[in-house]
Amino acid sequence: MKNYYESNRIYKSRINRKVMGVCAGVAHHYGVEAWMVRLATVLAFLAFPPAILIAYIVATLLLPSR
């Protein structure tokens, strides 16, 4: 039997991915459209490039694929 942590985990998406699947996985987890998360990521990257780039790379390395 799966516990709450395993059933509610964020995964990288293999199906709806553009670069590495991080934005699509986050969008799926929160129940929003992937383009909205991608747009928010690009806008955040324009405001804080080093922080967002590091966060995206870390998420790419740490999130498992589904």
N, C-alpha and C positions, 0 to 999 in steps of 0.2 A: 504494500500500500504506500503510495507516494505521500510525503508530508507536504505542508503548505509551501515550504521553500522550494522544493523541486517542481511543483506544479505552477508556481508563480515566478519563475526565473526568467531573466532576459537572455535571449539567444540572438546570435547573428543569423540573419535570414540568407538562405542560399537561393531561394526562388526569386524574391523581389529585390535583389541587390543591384546597386549601380557600381559602387567601388568595392567595399568589403562587406556590406550587409549590416553594418552597425545601425544606421538610421532606420532601415526597414524593420530590424528586430526591435528597436525601441518603440517604433510606431505600433507594431503589432502588440507589444506588451501593454501599452497604454490605450490601445483601441482608437488610434487616430490614423489619418492617411499618411502614407510615407512621404509624400511631397511636402507636407506641412513640417515634418521633422527635418527634412533636408533643407527647406527654406530657412528654418530657425537656425540650423547649423551653419549655413552660409552667412547669414546675418551676424551670428555670434562670432564667426571667424573674421569677418570684416572689422568687428569692434575689438576683439582680443585674439589676434592670430596665434601667438605662441601658446597660450593656454588651451585654446580649442584644438590646435594641432596635436599637442601632447596628450590631451584627453582622448582624442580620436584614436591615436596610436595605441594608447594604453587599453582602450576598449577593444580595439582590434585584437590585441594580444591576449586579453584576459577572458573575453566572452566566448563561450563555446558555440559551435555551429549547430544548427538544428536541421 
